[in-house]
Amino acid sequence: MLLYSGMKTNWKLFIAIIVFSEIGYSSMCSNNVARSSTYFIPKMSDYCSGSTPCPKFRRQVRMQGSGIMPGNKLLTYTGKKLKMGSCGTAFGASGACLIPFISVAADPRYYRMGDIIQMPSMKGKVIQLPNGRAMVHPGYFVVQDTGGAIKGRNRFDFFTGTYGANSLANSFGTRAQADMRMTDVNDCDPHKGFTVVRRGSGNYQNSLLAIEDSLRNSGNSRMVASVEKTAGGAR
């Protein structure tokens, strides 16, 4: 009887270990703490010496979703080439131009394009943007994209412009200060605590204005149009 009891306990422990290994530590983050990663827009000139996309650049494009080619063009992961126009970065699933350190990819089962993710710990942080300007972060992000690996209510992928995850200049990267890093889905640090401001909700307009003010104050007024496009005329 004691032997059976011990076997039963060990069996339960064995099952628990299997389940834990399947779901991983990352799913242990509470629903109001972001399981985060970052993605960026690679430039062909950083990977290729010639005038045509090389294998190294194509690999990055497949991982990140798209890449910048000479002649103001984008190469998408499907191999399609798009004109960038005045965008300067890449186009998200919303169809709008992605904004460094403001745009996020999220699971469309839980979020609509234009929903806002409020992360209070980011408010007031000074972000060095890829265009050389500095932005005082508003503490809000806009859902403007999706991703095949971005699954779950608290899973987000933060767009960092042309800064890769290991870049010294990436304020959300692996070398950033601890209270701003967004690269580890297994990190449940409280600084990634968030709430959701749904499109059309009572706080939505004020949140939208805060984002737009930060963009204007940092000299990125043309990116305001991207926010408004994704918001779908919420005003």
Backbone hydrogen bonds, N-H to C=O, Kabsch-Sander energy under -0.5 kcal/mol:
donor,donor_aa,acceptor,acceptor_aa,energy
5,S,1,M,-2.2
6,G,2,L,-2.4
7,M,3,L,-2.4
8,K,4,Y,-2.5
9,T,5,S,-2.2
10,N,6,G,-2.6
11,W,7,M,-2.3
12,K,8,K,-2.0
13,L,9,T,-2.2
14,F,10,N,-2.5
15,I,11,W,-2.4
16,A,12,K,-2.4
17,I,13,L,-2.2
18,I,14,F,-2.0
19,V,15,I,-2.7
20,F,16,A,-2.5
21,S,17,I,-2.3
22,E,18,I,-1.8
23,I,19,V,-2.6
24,G,20,F,-2.4
27,S,23,I,-0.6
27,S,24,G,-0.7
28,M,25,Y,-2.4
29,C,26,S,-1.5
33,V,30,S,-2.0
34,A,192,K,-2.6
35,R,154,N,-4.0
36,S,34,A,-0.9
36,S,184,D,-0.6
37,S,156,F,-1.4
39,Y,158,F,-2.2
41,I,161,G,-3.0
44,M,68,I,-3.0
46,D,43,K,-1.8
47,Y,44,M,-1.8
48,C,44,M,-2.8
58,R,54,C,-2.4
59,R,55,P,-2.2
60,Q,56,K,-1.6
61,V,57,F,-2.4
62,R,58,R,-2.3
63,M,59,R,-1.8
64,Q,60,Q,-3.0
65,G,61,V,-2.6
67,G,75,L,-1.8
68,I,42,P,-3.0
69,M,73,K,-3.4
73,K,69,M,-1.2
74,L,82,L,-3.1
75,L,67,G,-2.8
76,T,74,L,-0.6
76,T,80,K,-3.1
77,Y,65,G,-2.0
79,G,76,T,-2.1
82,L,74,L,-2.6
84,M,72,N,-2.4
85,G,72,N,-0.5
87,C,84,M,-2.1
92,G,96,A,-2.5
94,S,144,Q,-1.9
95,G,92,G,-2.0
98,L,90,A,-3.3
101,F,159,F,-3.3
102,I,99,I,-2.2
103,S,99,I,-2.8
104,V,142,V,-2.2
105,A,157,D,-2.8
106,A,145,D,-2.3
107,D,152,G,-0.5
107,D,155,R,-0.5
110,Y,107,D,-2.1
111,Y,107,D,-1.8
114,G,143,V,-2.8
115,D,112,R,-2.1
116,I,197,V,-2.7
117,I,141,F,-2.4
118,Q,116,I,-0.6
118,Q,195,T,-2.7
119,M,117,I,-0.6
119,M,139,G,-2.7
122,M,119,M,-2.1
123,K,120,P,-1.2
124,G,137,H,-3.0
125,K,122,M,-2.1
127,I,125,K,-0.6
127,I,135,M,-3.3
129,L,127,I,-0.7
129,L,133,R,-3.0
132,G,129,L,-2.1
135,M,127,I,-2.8
137,H,125,K,-3.3
137,H,135,M,-0.8
141,F,117,I,-2.0
142,V,102,I,-2.4
143,V,115,D,-2.8
144,Q,104,V,-2.2
144,Q,142,V,-0.7
145,D,104,V,-1.3
150,I,147,G,-1.5
151,K,149,A,-1.3
155,R,152,G,-1.0
156,F,35,R,-2.1
156,F,154,N,-0.6
157,D,105,A,-2.0
158,F,37,S,-3.1
158,F,156,F,-0.5
159,F,103,S,-2.3
160,T,39,Y,-2.5
163,Y,160,T,-1.8
164,G,162,T,-0.6
167,S,164,G,-1.6
170,N,167,S,-1.2
171,S,169,A,-0.8
173,G,170,N,-1.3
174,T,165,A,-2.5
176,A,173,G,-1.3
180,M,177,Q,-2.3
181,R,177,Q,-0.8
181,R,178,A,-0.5
182,M,172,F,-2.6
185,V,183,T,-0.6
187,D,184,D,-1.5
188,C,186,N,-0.7
192,K,189,D,-2.0
193,G,190,P,-2.2
194,F,32,N,-2.5
195,T,118,Q,-1.9
197,V,116,I,-3.4
198,R,196,V,-0.7
201,S,198,R,-2.4
204,Y,201,S,-1.2
205,Q,201,S,-0.5
207,S,203,N,-1.9
208,L,204,Y,-2.6
209,L,205,Q,-2.4
210,A,206,N,-1.9
211,I,207,S,-1.8
212,E,208,L,-2.4
213,D,209,L,-2.7
214,S,210,A,-1.8
215,L,211,I,-2.1
216,R,212,E,-2.5
217,N,213,D,-2.7
218,S,214,S,-1.2
219,G,216,R,-1.8
220,N,215,L,-3.2
223,M,220,N,-1.5
224,V,221,S,-1.7
225,A,222,R,-0.7
226,S,223,M,-0.6
227,V,223,M,-1.4
228,E,224,V,-2.5
229,K,225,A,-2.3
230,T,226,S,-2.0
231,A,227,V,-2.2
232,G,228,E,-0.9
232,G,229,K,-0.6
233,G,228,E,-1.3
